[in-house]
């Protein structure tokens, strides 16, 4: 059996296929990140691995992982956790960024530019020399514009500035109601506990509240979502400029928040070939694992 896993900040998905590539089982568990810099992030990564281990229908021969925040270079900590928890030696698994995995799922065999917009945001493509090009994706403290976390933090910043000015969330009452209900209150403590006491996946989920407010007619929330669409389109424009003409595909949970995000992307990229494909990255990863195992056996 072969395991494929797509690890994102909000959720992780896994698929197991047999030697013929037919799906045997699949599942969903908590999100995690390859940004293992402290005990909490390590615990989340271990938790995702342990959840998969406990759900697997049997031992796997090879595994392929797409991991947000990792996969662009060697990461001993990730490798140690996979070996310890899943019992796979380093030669029986491989990993890449979740964006690389999504790119393969969308563009295998053809040229193209990918923008992934979920908890974070990043663009990935290949230039005329077949060198990988990554734009954005520098994390929530630096950029990740247009992502779920970006939408959430922009909303919080706007709301608390209005409150600081002494008139409450005037002009953004619908947005305030939705966001503060999800946050657990409108106090500094409620904000700190949610934002600084959680993780990037938890912050990103506040974008759902922003989208709810937009659907209820909040003009500020609607503008935030339009801005998110423009930021994501900017990633596509950057890759077109650097890597040349090719289809630009947009994937990720942010696109499902509200139709205005897609509409803004299409408006910004008018005249370009734009796609919004459905991607099963975990299934793609399982197929990659199967192919890599076959190559290893053929080589030996």
TORNU-928196 format. One record per residue (C-alpha): x, y, z. Coordinates in Angstrom, 2 decimals. Layout:
X  Y  Z .
...
% end
This chain:
0.00  0.00  0.00 .
1.08  3.58  -0.64 .
0.35  6.64  1.49 .
-0.10  10.18  0.22 .
-0.62  13.06  2.63 .
-1.38  16.73  2.02 .
-0.58  18.65  5.22 .
-2.06  22.14  5.42 .
-2.34  24.70  8.18 .
-6.07  24.18  8.70 .
-6.44  20.48  7.88 .
-4.46  17.48  6.65 .
-5.75  14.92  4.16 .
-4.43  11.43  3.49 .
-5.07  8.71  0.91 .
-3.90  5.11  0.67 .
-3.78  3.33  -2.71 .
-2.86  -0.20  -3.73 .
-0.21  -1.37  -6.19 .
-2.55  -0.65  -9.11 .
-3.19  2.91  -7.92 .
-6.74  2.20  -6.74 .
-7.82  4.04  -3.61 .
-8.16  1.84  -0.53 .
-8.91  4.42  2.14 .
-8.77  8.14  2.84 .
-9.22  10.45  5.80 .
-8.96  13.90  7.32 .
-7.14  15.05  10.44 .
-5.97  18.26  12.08 .
-3.73  20.66  10.24 .
-0.03  21.07  10.91 .
3.02  22.77  9.46 .
6.60  22.02  8.60 .
7.54  25.20  10.48 .
8.64  23.20  13.52 .
10.25  25.90  15.64 .
8.67  25.32  19.05 .
7.00  22.67  21.18 .
3.48  23.60  20.06 .
4.22  23.34  16.33 .
6.07  20.08  16.92 .
3.10  18.70  18.85 .
0.75  19.58  15.99 .
2.97  17.86  13.44 .
3.29  14.78  15.63 .
-0.47  14.80  16.19 .
-1.15  14.71  12.44 .
1.31  11.86  11.96 .
-0.14  9.90  14.88 .
-3.70  10.37  13.61 .
-2.73  8.90  10.24 .
-0.77  6.07  11.82 .
-3.77  5.08  13.95 .
-6.14  5.20  10.95 .
-4.05  3.31  8.39 .
-5.55  -0.01  7.29 .
-2.11  -1.62  7.33 .
1.61  -1.04  6.73 .
2.65  1.07  3.75 .
5.55  0.46  1.41 .
6.27  4.09  0.54 .
4.83  7.48  1.48 .
4.83  10.92  -0.13 .
4.06  14.08  1.86 .
3.17  17.59  0.75 .
3.85  19.83  3.75 .
3.01  23.48  4.13 .
5.99  25.52  5.24 .
8.50  22.84  4.29 .
9.81  20.74  1.45 .
11.99  23.31  -0.29 .
15.10  21.97  1.46 .
16.28  19.16  3.75 .
14.47  19.11  7.13 .
15.94  16.60  9.64 .
13.25  17.25  12.26 .
10.45  16.31  9.87 .
12.27  13.20  8.75 .
12.91  12.11  12.33 .
9.21  12.42  13.22 .
8.02  10.47  10.18 .
10.48  7.67  10.90 .
9.63  7.51  14.60 .
5.84  7.67  14.29 .
5.14  5.87  11.02 .
8.11  3.50  11.21 .
9.30  4.38  7.72 .
13.06  4.64  7.13 .
14.19  7.72  5.15 .
14.51  5.72  1.93 .
10.82  4.73  2.15 .
9.33  8.24  2.04 .
9.87  11.64  0.47 .
8.34  15.06  0.84 .
7.89  18.39  -0.88 .
5.99  21.58  -0.17 .
2.23  21.28  -0.36 .
2.42  23.84  -3.17 .
4.78  21.65  -5.21 .
2.41  18.75  -4.70 .
-0.58  20.82  -5.85 .
1.38  22.03  -8.89 .
2.04  18.43  -9.93 .
-1.62  17.56  -9.44 .
-2.70  20.44  -11.70 .
0.04  20.71  -14.32 .
1.67  17.31  -14.62 .
2.95  17.17  -18.21 .
2.29  20.80  -19.14 .
3.45  24.32  -18.33 .
1.57  26.49  -15.88 .
1.62  28.80  -12.90 .
-0.04  27.89  -9.60 .
-1.41  30.15  -6.87 .
-2.35  28.38  -3.66 .
-4.61  30.33  -1.31 .
-5.50  28.63  1.94 .
-4.31  29.40  5.45 .
-1.35  31.08  3.73 .
-0.75  32.11  0.13 .
2.04  31.36  -2.33 .
2.69  31.18  -6.05 .
4.86  28.57  -7.74 .
5.99  28.01  -11.31 .
8.97  27.11  -13.48 .
10.89  29.53  -15.66 .
12.17  28.99  -19.21 .
15.22  27.19  -17.80 .
12.94  24.78  -15.86 .
14.08  26.32  -12.57 .
11.46  26.48  -9.83 .
10.20  29.98  -9.03 .
8.35  30.70  -5.77 .
6.66  34.05  -5.10 .
5.08  35.12  -1.83 .
4.63  32.42  0.77 .
6.80  34.10  3.38 .
4.49  33.42  6.28 .
1.86  35.42  8.11 .
4.34  37.74  9.84 .
5.77  38.94  6.52 .
3.14  38.62  3.81 .
0.82  35.76  2.75 .
-1.46  38.45  1.29 .
-4.85  37.22  0.14 .
-4.76  34.18  2.39 .
-7.24  33.17  5.08 .
-4.92  34.45  7.80 .
-4.39  37.73  5.95 .
-8.15  38.28  5.61 .
-8.64  37.54  9.32 .
-5.83  39.81  10.53 .
-6.88  42.65  8.23 .
-10.39  42.43  9.67 .
-9.16  42.38  13.27 .
-6.85  45.32  12.68 .
-9.64  47.35  11.11 .
-12.17  46.54  13.83 .
-9.88  47.24  16.77 .
-8.74  50.53  15.25 .
-12.37  51.59  15.01 .
-12.90  50.59  18.64 .
-9.76  52.52  19.66 .
-11.25  55.64  18.08 .
-14.06  55.48  20.63 .
-17.14  54.92  18.49 .
-17.14  51.12  18.51 .
-17.20  49.30  15.16 .
-19.25  52.03  13.49 .
-19.88  51.21  9.85 .
-18.72  47.62  10.34 .
-21.36  46.34  12.74 .
-22.12  43.16  10.77 .
-18.44  42.32  10.42 .
-17.85  42.98  14.12 .
-20.74  40.74  15.15 .
-19.50  37.81  13.03 .
-15.81  38.14  13.88 .
-16.19  38.76  17.60 .
-18.64  35.85  17.91 .
-15.97  33.58  16.40 .
-13.26  35.23  18.49 .
-15.12  34.81  21.76 .
-15.43  38.52  22.55 .
-14.22  41.96  21.58 .
-11.67  42.50  24.36 .
-7.91  42.56  24.17 .
-7.81  39.32  26.17 .
-10.20  37.55  23.78 .
-8.10  38.65  20.82 .
-4.81  37.68  22.46 .
-6.07  34.28  23.53 .
-7.37  33.48  20.06 .
-4.57  34.91  17.93 .
-1.49  34.37  20.10 .
-2.76  31.35  21.98 .
-3.65  29.39  18.85 .
-1.93  28.75  15.55 .
-2.07  29.99  11.98 .
-4.80  27.48  11.10 .
-7.03  28.80  13.87 .
-6.45  32.40  12.82 .
-7.25  31.52  9.22 .
-10.63  30.13  10.20 .
-11.73  33.66  11.13 .
-11.86  34.36  7.39 .
-15.09  32.34  7.35 .
-16.65  34.92  9.68 .
-15.51  37.72  7.36 .
-17.16  35.93  4.43 .
-20.38  35.50  6.43 .
-20.44  39.24  7.09 .
-19.86  39.95  3.40 .
-22.83  37.78  2.45 .
-24.98  39.70  4.94 .
-24.12  42.94  3.18 .
-21.21  44.35  5.21 .
-19.43  46.67  2.77 .
-16.11  46.57  4.62 .
-16.06  42.77  4.63 .
-16.90  42.74  0.92 .
-14.04  45.13  0.24 .
-11.64  42.93  2.21 .
-12.54  39.93  0.05 .
-12.10  41.96  -3.14 .
-8.67  43.03  -1.89 .
-7.83  39.38  -1.21 .
-8.71  38.54  -4.81 .
-6.45  41.34  -6.08 .
-3.57  40.15  -3.91 .
-3.88  36.60  -5.22 .
-4.06  37.89  -8.79 .
-0.84  39.81  -8.11 .
0.94  36.50  -7.48 .
-0.30  35.25  -10.83 .
0.83  38.45  -12.57 .
4.26  38.15  -11.01 .
4.75  34.63  -12.32 .
3.51  35.60  -15.78 .
6.07  38.41  -15.82 .
8.95  36.24  -14.59 .
8.19  32.93  -16.26 .
6.26  33.82  -19.41 .
2.75  33.13  -20.73 .
1.01  30.00  -19.43 .
-2.26  29.11  -17.72 .
-2.60  30.40  -14.15 .
-4.41  28.02  -11.81 .
-5.81  29.09  -8.45 .
-6.47  26.50  -5.74 .
-7.23  26.55  -2.01 .
-9.98  27.08  0.50 .
-9.99  30.89  0.27 .
-11.52  30.65  -3.20 .
-14.64  29.06  -1.72 .
-15.24  31.87  0.78 .
-17.17  34.08  -1.63 .
-17.62  34.37  -5.43 .
-16.27  37.94  -5.32 .
-12.73  36.60  -4.82 .
-12.80  34.64  -8.08 .
-14.49  37.53  -9.85 .
-11.74  39.90  -8.76 .
-9.04  37.47  -9.91 .
-10.67  37.16  -13.33 .
-11.00  40.92  -13.62 .
-7.35  41.51  -12.71 .
-6.16  38.81  -15.12 .
-8.48  39.65  -17.99 .
-7.09  38.27  -21.23 .
-5.04  35.59  -19.47 .
-5.86  31.89  -19.27 .
-7.15  31.36  -15.72 .
-8.22  28.05  -14.17 .
-9.89  27.09  -10.90 .
-9.31  23.32  -10.82 .
-10.42  20.89  -8.16 .
-7.30  19.21  -6.79 .
-7.01  15.98  -4.83 .
-3.43  16.53  -3.69 .
-3.41  13.64  -1.22 .
-4.44  11.19  -3.95 .
-1.76  12.65  -6.22 .
0.80  12.16  -3.44 .
-0.20  8.50  -3.07 .
0.31  7.98  -6.81 .
3.72  9.66  -6.59 .
4.64  7.31  -3.73 .
3.61  4.32  -5.85 .
5.70  5.51  -8.80 .
8.75  6.22  -6.66 .
8.55  2.77  -5.12 .
8.32  1.22  -8.59 .
11.38  3.18  -9.76 .
13.31  2.08  -6.68 .
12.47  -1.58  -7.34 .
13.31  -1.28  -11.05 .
16.65  0.34  -10.19 .
17.56  -2.51  -7.89 .
% end
